[in-house]
């Protein structure tokens, strides 16, 4: 009994000493770094809005038009109406404030929203043929000699995946610089947008702004090592540029495969404090992990076990309704805008009746994996019940929700599922609703998506419908 009491006392004492050490370390550093942290947080908070409005919005617009049935149908017509196409591109530029072009495989011409056209001659217009041969459905590149633009180029396909050409959405570099200068004037920070090849595509530093003949690379920036690796993260590192210290904050832009390096200027004393803060924070974190490691491991194992039983559908491995409700509550706290997609596998009962329930289970598993592959990391696909599935797509627009649903529909349509007796093919119907997590309940949002799904099923199934 004494031994057990002593052990408990020793554990409590050790944990208390560890917590006391952490608290003392935190308190000592917090007073010094509080103001700096406050200012830095003020800058980081709007960075996501900056990326969404300035970069992702043109990309989503390009993807929306590239997948538009009306748009692709006109590109597949026997004779392309060039006058109508140019007029439509001009109207798109007027409405959205962006530059548009269409590069047609049929006519081998490029049509711009300013009314100009360009013959796509191999050997003279390199970008088109390089992009076509790359196998990628999307690329971001720089163009327009004399007035550099950043273009988001998205491939267009016909009904049978026939390559139709590209639609591009462009934005002048000067517009990016104007926005970056406003940001720098408010927070005093510099921005570097770096692509997969370590090229600096956009920058708030005039020395590293792209021109017709110059695309800077990251290793040209003083303070970054020569031959800087595309895999290496520079988050929380301190670099010196032109005798001034900067703290680097790194943000990944997964949609583009880019990263944003936020350069926070520091005075010499601030740089020393930051280094000490990082070192002490790491030491404190090590002690916390050492003291609480076993407890955390056991807690995580127990939590995962419970989640698997309570929140995971055992057949498909997807989250179930319980998980979706909890996830929606988290989105409500963050005041996220989102799309809900309701999905129903068409004529699923006939599959069970014809091939048996084992075949039906295989179909459900294949559909679940297909839905999972179409989503971003922050999106979720869940099994709602029976042959019904639900997707929650946060931080998005109705156009992106529709695009993901259409992409999923096409993927389901291409599935060929091997059963014991034969190969089964399926289709699915989709209903898409857009709303706010804070203003809507999950039931209301799913209800609107279900209404749209009902319309899709009433109109012949195997299609995507938007909630009115």
C-alpha positions as CSV (number, residue, x, y, z in Angstrom):
1,X,0.0,0.0,0.0
2,X,2.8,2.4,0.9
3,X,4.6,1.6,-2.4
4,X,1.4,2.3,-4.4
5,X,0.9,5.6,-2.5
6,X,4.5,6.7,-3.1
7,X,4.3,5.9,-6.8
8,X,1.2,8.0,-7.1
9,X,2.7,10.8,-5.2
10,X,5.9,10.7,-7.3
11,X,3.8,10.8,-10.5
12,X,1.7,13.7,-9.3
13,X,4.9,15.5,-8.1
14,X,6.7,14.9,-11.4
15,X,3.7,16.1,-13.4
16,X,3.4,19.2,-11.2
17,X,7.1,20.1,-11.6
18,X,6.8,19.7,-15.3
19,X,3.7,21.9,-15.5
20,X,5.3,24.4,-13.2
21,X,8.4,24.5,-15.5
22,X,6.3,25.0,-18.6
23,X,4.2,27.7,-17.0
24,X,7.3,29.6,-15.8
25,X,8.9,29.3,-19.2
26,X,5.8,30.4,-21.0
27,X,5.2,33.4,-18.7
28,X,8.8,34.7,-19.0
29,X,8.7,34.6,-22.8
30,X,5.1,35.7,-23.2
31,X,5.6,39.2,-21.8
32,X,8.4,39.8,-24.3
33,X,6.8,38.3,-27.4
34,X,3.2,39.3,-26.7
35,X,3.1,42.4,-28.8
36,X,5.0,40.8,-31.7
37,X,2.7,37.8,-31.6
38,X,-0.4,40.0,-31.7
39,X,0.8,41.9,-34.7
40,X,1.8,38.7,-36.5
41,X,-1.6,37.1,-35.9
42,X,-3.2,40.2,-37.3
43,X,-1.3,39.7,-40.5
44,X,-1.7,35.9,-40.7
45,X,-5.5,36.0,-40.2
46,X,-6.3,37.8,-43.5
47,X,-3.7,35.8,-45.5
48,X,-6.2,33.1,-46.3
49,X,-8.6,35.7,-47.7
50,X,-5.8,37.2,-49.7
51,X,-5.0,33.8,-51.3
52,X,-8.6,33.0,-51.9
53,X,-9.6,36.3,-53.5
54,X,-6.5,37.0,-55.5
55,X,-5.4,33.5,-56.6
56,X,-8.1,30.8,-56.1
57,X,-11.0,32.8,-57.4
58,X,-9.6,33.1,-61.0
59,X,-8.7,29.3,-60.8
60,X,-12.3,28.4,-59.7
61,X,-13.8,30.6,-62.4
62,X,-11.6,28.9,-65.1
63,X,-12.6,25.4,-63.8
64,X,-16.3,26.3,-63.7
65,X,-16.3,27.5,-67.3
66,X,-14.2,24.6,-68.5
67,X,-16.7,22.1,-67.0
68,X,-19.8,24.1,-68.2
69,X,-21.9,21.9,-70.4
70,X,-23.1,25.0,-72.4
71,X,-19.6,26.2,-72.9
72,X,-18.1,22.8,-74.0
73,X,-21.1,22.1,-76.3
74,X,-20.4,25.3,-78.3
75,X,-16.7,24.2,-78.6
76,X,-17.8,20.8,-80.0
77,X,-20.0,22.2,-82.7
78,X,-19.2,21.5,-86.3
79,X,-18.1,25.1,-87.0
80,X,-17.1,27.3,-84.2
81,X,-18.9,30.6,-84.2
82,X,-15.8,32.8,-83.6
83,X,-17.7,36.1,-83.5
84,X,-20.1,34.7,-80.8
85,X,-17.1,33.3,-78.8
86,X,-15.2,36.6,-78.8
87,X,-18.4,38.4,-77.8
88,X,-18.9,36.1,-74.9
89,X,-15.3,36.3,-73.7
90,X,-15.6,40.1,-73.8
91,X,-18.8,40.0,-71.7
92,X,-17.0,37.7,-69.2
93,X,-14.2,40.2,-68.9
94,X,-16.6,43.0,-68.3
95,X,-18.6,41.1,-65.7
96,X,-15.7,39.5,-63.8
97,X,-12.9,42.0,-64.2
98,X,-10.5,39.4,-65.5
99,X,-8.8,38.6,-68.8
100,X,-10.2,35.5,-70.6
101,X,-9.0,33.4,-73.5
102,X,-10.0,30.2,-75.3
103,X,-7.5,28.1,-77.2
104,X,-9.4,25.8,-79.5
105,X,-8.0,22.5,-80.7
106,X,-10.6,22.4,-83.5
107,X,-9.5,25.7,-85.1
108,X,-6.0,25.8,-83.6
109,X,-6.6,29.5,-82.7
110,X,-6.5,31.4,-79.4
111,X,-9.3,33.9,-78.8
112,X,-8.8,36.7,-76.3
113,X,-11.5,38.7,-74.5
114,X,-10.0,41.9,-75.9
115,X,-11.0,40.7,-79.4
116,X,-7.6,39.6,-80.6
117,X,-6.8,36.1,-82.0
118,X,-3.6,34.2,-82.4
119,X,-2.9,31.2,-84.6
120,X,-1.6,28.3,-82.6
121,X,1.3,27.2,-84.8
122,X,3.6,24.5,-83.4
123,X,7.1,25.9,-83.0
124,X,5.8,29.4,-82.6
125,X,3.3,29.2,-79.7
126,X,5.2,26.9,-77.3
127,X,2.9,27.0,-74.2
128,X,-0.1,25.3,-75.9
129,X,1.7,22.3,-77.2
130,X,3.8,21.9,-74.0
131,X,0.6,22.1,-71.9
132,X,-1.3,19.7,-74.1
133,X,1.6,17.1,-73.9
134,X,2.1,17.5,-70.2
135,X,-1.0,15.4,-69.3
136,X,-2.1,17.9,-66.7
137,X,-5.6,19.2,-66.6
138,X,-4.6,22.5,-65.1
139,X,-1.5,24.8,-65.2
140,X,-0.6,28.3,-64.0
141,X,1.8,30.2,-66.2
142,X,3.0,33.7,-67.0
143,X,2.2,35.3,-70.4
144,X,1.4,38.3,-72.5
145,X,4.7,40.0,-73.5
146,X,4.9,43.6,-72.5
147,X,2.2,43.4,-69.9
148,X,2.9,40.2,-67.8
149,X,-0.2,38.3,-66.6
150,X,-0.6,35.3,-64.5
151,X,-2.9,32.8,-66.3
152,X,-4.8,29.9,-65.0
153,X,-5.3,27.4,-67.9
154,X,-7.8,24.6,-67.6
155,X,-8.3,21.8,-70.2
156,X,-11.8,21.4,-71.7
157,X,-13.1,18.0,-72.7
158,X,-16.1,16.9,-74.7
159,X,-18.7,14.3,-73.7
160,X,-16.4,11.4,-74.6
161,X,-13.3,13.0,-72.9
162,X,-12.3,14.4,-76.3
163,X,-9.7,17.2,-75.8
164,X,-11.3,20.5,-76.9
165,X,-8.6,23.0,-75.9
166,X,-8.0,25.4,-73.0
167,X,-9.9,28.1,-71.2
168,X,-7.6,30.6,-69.5
169,X,-8.3,33.3,-66.9
170,X,-5.6,35.9,-66.5
171,X,-4.8,38.7,-64.1
172,X,-2.2,41.4,-64.5
173,X,0.8,41.3,-62.3
174,X,0.4,45.0,-61.6
175,X,-3.0,44.2,-59.9
176,X,-1.2,41.6,-57.6
177,X,1.5,44.2,-56.8
178,X,-1.1,46.8,-55.9
179,X,-2.8,44.4,-53.5
180,X,0.5,43.2,-52.0
181,X,1.6,46.8,-51.5
182,X,-1.6,47.6,-49.5
183,X,-0.9,44.5,-47.4
184,X,2.7,45.5,-46.9
185,X,1.7,49.1,-46.0
186,X,-0.6,47.8,-43.3
187,X,1.5,45.0,-41.8
188,X,5.0,45.7,-43.0
189,X,5.5,42.2,-44.3
190,X,6.7,40.9,-47.7
191,X,5.2,38.1,-49.7
192,X,6.9,35.5,-52.0
193,X,4.7,33.1,-54.0
194,X,6.9,30.1,-55.1
195,X,5.8,27.4,-57.5
196,X,6.9,23.7,-57.7
197,X,10.0,24.6,-59.6
198,X,11.1,27.1,-56.9
199,X,10.3,30.0,-59.2
200,X,9.0,33.2,-57.6
201,X,5.9,33.8,-59.6
202,X,4.6,36.7,-57.5
203,X,6.4,39.0,-55.1
204,X,5.9,42.2,-53.1
205,X,9.7,42.9,-53.4
206,X,10.3,44.9,-56.6
207,X,13.7,43.1,-57.1
208,X,12.0,39.8,-57.5
209,X,9.0,40.8,-59.7
210,X,8.7,38.8,-62.9
211,X,9.3,40.6,-66.2
212,X,9.2,39.5,-69.8
213,X,12.8,38.2,-69.7
214,X,13.2,37.4,-66.0
215,X,11.6,34.8,-63.7
216,X,13.5,34.8,-60.4
217,X,14.1,31.7,-58.3
218,X,14.1,31.3,-54.6
219,X,17.9,30.6,-54.4
220,X,18.5,34.2,-55.8
221,X,17.0,35.7,-52.6
222,X,19.7,36.5,-50.1
223,X,19.3,34.3,-47.0
224,X,17.9,31.3,-48.8
225,X,20.5,28.6,-49.6
226,X,21.6,28.0,-53.1
227,X,19.8,25.2,-54.8
228,X,16.9,25.5,-52.3
229,X,14.9,22.3,-52.2
230,X,11.3,22.3,-53.2
231,X,10.6,19.7,-50.5
232,X,12.2,21.7,-47.7
233,X,10.0,23.8,-45.4
234,X,11.2,27.2,-44.3
235,X,8.5,27.8,-41.7
236,X,9.7,29.5,-38.5
237,X,13.2,29.9,-39.9
238,X,15.1,33.2,-39.7
239,X,16.8,34.5,-42.9
240,X,18.8,37.7,-43.5
241,X,18.0,39.7,-46.6
242,X,20.1,42.8,-47.3
243,X,21.3,43.0,-43.7
244,X,17.8,42.7,-42.2
245,X,16.5,39.7,-40.3
246,X,13.2,38.1,-41.4
247,X,11.1,35.4,-39.7
248,X,9.6,33.1,-42.4
249,X,6.1,31.8,-42.2
250,X,5.2,29.2,-44.8
251,X,1.7,28.5,-46.1
252,X,0.9,25.7,-48.6
253,X,-1.5,26.5,-51.4
254,X,-2.5,22.9,-52.3
255,X,-4.8,23.8,-55.2
256,X,-1.9,25.3,-57.1
257,X,1.0,23.2,-55.7
258,X,2.5,26.5,-54.5
259,X,3.7,27.9,-51.2
260,X,3.5,31.4,-49.8
261,X,6.5,32.6,-47.8
262,X,5.5,35.4,-45.5
263,X,8.6,37.4,-44.5
264,X,8.3,39.1,-41.1
265,X,11.0,41.8,-40.5
266,X,12.7,41.6,-37.1
267,X,15.1,43.9,-35.4
268,X,18.3,42.3,-34.1
269,X,17.0,42.0,-30.6
270,X,13.7,40.6,-31.8
271,X,15.5,38.0,-33.8
272,X,17.4,36.8,-30.7
273,X,14.2,36.7,-28.7
274,X,12.5,34.7,-31.4
275,X,15.4,32.2,-31.6
276,X,15.3,31.8,-27.8
277,X,11.5,31.5,-28.0
278,X,11.7,28.7,-30.5
279,X,14.5,26.9,-28.6
280,X,12.6,27.1,-25.3
281,X,9.3,26.2,-26.9
282,X,10.9,23.0,-28.3
283,X,12.5,22.2,-25.0
284,X,9.2,22.7,-23.2
285,X,7.4,20.6,-25.8
286,X,9.9,17.8,-25.3
287,X,9.3,17.8,-21.6
288,X,5.6,17.8,-22.0
289,X,5.8,14.9,-24.5
290,X,8.1,13.0,-22.1
291,X,5.9,13.5,-19.1
292,X,2.5,13.0,-20.9
293,X,3.5,10.6,-23.7
294,X,2.1,7.4,-22.3
295,X,-1.1,9.1,-21.3
296,X,-1.5,10.7,-24.7
297,X,-0.9,7.5,-26.6
298,X,-3.4,5.6,-24.5
299,X,-5.9,8.4,-24.9
300,X,-5.5,8.5,-28.6
301,X,-5.8,4.8,-29.0
302,X,-8.9,4.8,-26.9
303,X,-10.3,7.7,-28.8
304,X,-9.6,6.1,-32.1
305,X,-11.3,2.9,-31.0
306,X,-14.4,4.8,-29.9
307,X,-14.5,6.9,-33.1
308,X,-14.2,3.8,-35.2
309,X,-17.1,2.2,-33.4
310,X,-19.3,5.3,-33.1
311,X,-18.5,7.5,-36.1
312,X,-17.2,5.2,-38.9
313,X,-19.3,3.1,-41.2
314,X,-17.8,-0.4,-41.0
315,X,-18.6,-1.4,-44.5
316,X,-17.2,1.5,-46.5
317,X,-14.8,3.0,-43.9
318,X,-16.4,6.4,-44.5
319,X,-17.7,8.7,-41.6
320,X,-21.3,8.2,-40.7
321,X,-24.0,10.7,-39.7
322,X,-22.7,11.1,-36.1
323,X,-19.3,12.2,-37.4
324,X,-20.9,14.6,-40.0
325,X,-22.9,16.3,-37.3
326,X,-19.8,16.8,-35.1
327,X,-17.8,18.1,-38.1
328,X,-20.6,20.5,-39.0
329,X,-20.6,21.9,-35.5
330,X,-16.9,22.7,-35.9
331,X,-17.6,24.4,-39.1
332,X,-20.3,26.4,-37.4
333,X,-17.8,27.7,-34.9
334,X,-15.5,28.8,-37.7
335,X,-18.5,30.4,-39.6
336,X,-17.6,28.5,-42.7
337,X,-19.5,28.8,-46.0
338,X,-19.9,25.3,-47.5
339,X,-21.6,23.1,-50.0
340,X,-23.5,19.9,-49.1
341,X,-23.8,17.3,-51.8
342,X,-26.5,14.6,-51.4
343,X,-25.8,11.5,-53.5
344,X,-28.0,8.5,-54.4
345,X,-26.7,5.4,-56.3
346,X,-29.2,4.9,-59.1
347,X,-31.2,1.7,-59.1
348,X,-29.1,0.1,-56.3
349,X,-31.9,-2.2,-55.2
350,X,-31.8,-3.8,-58.7
351,X,-28.1,-4.6,-58.2
352,X,-28.9,-6.4,-54.9
353,X,-31.8,-8.2,-56.5
354,X,-29.9,-9.3,-59.6
355,X,-26.4,-10.0,-58.3
356,X,-26.9,-10.4,-54.5
357,X,-26.0,-8.4,-51.4
358,X,-22.3,-9.3,-51.6
359,X,-22.1,-7.6,-55.0
360,X,-24.1,-4.6,-53.5
361,X,-21.5,-4.3,-50.8
362,X,-18.7,-4.2,-53.4
363,X,-20.5,-1.5,-55.2
364,X,-20.9,0.6,-52.0
365,X,-17.2,0.2,-51.2
366,X,-16.1,1.2,-54.7
367,X,-18.4,4.2,-54.7
368,X,-17.1,5.3,-51.3
369,X,-13.5,5.1,-52.5
370,X,-14.4,7.1,-55.6
371,X,-16.0,9.9,-53.6
372,X,-13.1,10.0,-51.2
373,X,-10.6,10.4,-54.1
374,X,-12.5,13.4,-55.5
375,X,-12.2,15.6,-52.4
376,X,-9.7,17.9,-50.9
377,X,-8.1,17.1,-47.5
378,X,-10.6,19.4,-45.6
379,X,-13.6,17.9,-47.4
380,X,-15.5,14.8,-46.1
381,X,-17.6,12.1,-47.8
382,X,-19.9,10.1,-45.6
383,X,-22.3,7.2,-45.9
384,X,-25.7,8.7,-45.0
385,X,-27.6,5.4,-45.1
386,X,-28.3,2.6,-47.5
387,X,-27.1,3.7,-50.9
388,X,-27.1,7.4,-50.0
389,X,-23.9,9.4,-49.4
390,X,-23.3,13.0,-48.3
391,X,-20.3,15.3,-49.0
392,X,-19.5,18.4,-47.0
393,X,-17.2,20.8,-48.8
394,X,-16.2,23.8,-46.7
395,X,-14.5,27.1,-47.7
396,X,-15.9,26.9,-51.2
397,X,-18.4,28.3,-53.6
398,X,-21.5,26.8,-55.3
399,X,-19.5,26.6,-58.5
400,X,-16.7,24.5,-57.0
401,X,-19.3,22.3,-55.2
402,X,-21.0,21.7,-58.6
403,X,-17.7,21.0,-60.2
404,X,-16.7,18.4,-57.6
405,X,-20.1,16.8,-57.8
406,X,-19.9,16.6,-61.6
407,X,-16.4,15.2,-61.4
408,X,-17.6,12.6,-59.0
409,X,-20.6,11.7,-61.2
410,X,-18.3,11.1,-64.2
411,X,-15.9,8.9,-62.1
412,X,-18.8,6.8,-60.8
413,X,-20.1,6.4,-64.4
414,X,-16.7,5.0,-65.4
415,X,-16.5,2.4,-62.7
416,X,-16.5,-1.3,-63.6
417,X,-16.9,-3.4,-60.5
418,X,-16.0,-7.1,-60.7
419,X,-18.5,-9.4,-58.9
420,X,-18.4,-13.2,-58.7
421,X,-20.5,-13.5,-61.8
422,X,-20.0,-10.4,-64.0
423,X,-18.9,-6.8,-64.2
424,X,-21.3,-4.2,-62.7
425,X,-21.6,-0.6,-63.8
426,X,-23.5,2.1,-62.0
427,X,-24.5,5.7,-62.1
428,X,-25.4,8.2,-59.4
429,X,-27.6,11.3,-59.0
430,X,-26.4,14.4,-57.1
431,X,-28.0,17.4,-55.4
432,X,-25.9,20.4,-54.4
433,X,-26.8,23.0,-51.8
434,X,-24.8,26.0,-50.7
435,X,-25.1,27.8,-47.4
436,X,-23.4,29.1,-44.2
437,X,-22.6,26.7,-41.3
438,X,-23.5,29.5,-38.8
439,X,-26.8,30.5,-40.4
440,X,-28.0,27.0,-41.5
441,X,-28.6,23.8,-39.6
442,X,-27.2,20.6,-41.0
443,X,-30.8,19.3,-41.4
444,X,-31.8,22.4,-43.4
445,X,-28.7,22.3,-45.7
446,X,-29.1,18.5,-46.3
447,X,-32.8,19.0,-46.9
448,X,-32.1,21.5,-49.7
449,X,-29.5,19.2,-51.2
450,X,-32.1,16.3,-51.0
451,X,-34.6,18.4,-52.8
452,X,-32.1,19.0,-55.6
453,X,-31.4,15.3,-55.6
454,X,-35.1,14.6,-56.0
455,X,-35.2,16.8,-59.1
456,X,-32.1,15.0,-60.5
457,X,-33.8,11.7,-60.1
458,X,-37.1,12.9,-61.5
459,X,-35.3,14.2,-64.6
460,X,-33.7,10.9,-65.6
461,X,-31.0,10.4,-62.9
462,X,-27.2,10.3,-63.5
463,X,-26.9,14.1,-63.3
464,X,-26.1,17.0,-60.9
465,X,-28.7,19.5,-59.8
466,X,-28.3,22.7,-57.8
467,X,-30.7,23.7,-55.0
468,X,-32.8,26.7,-55.9
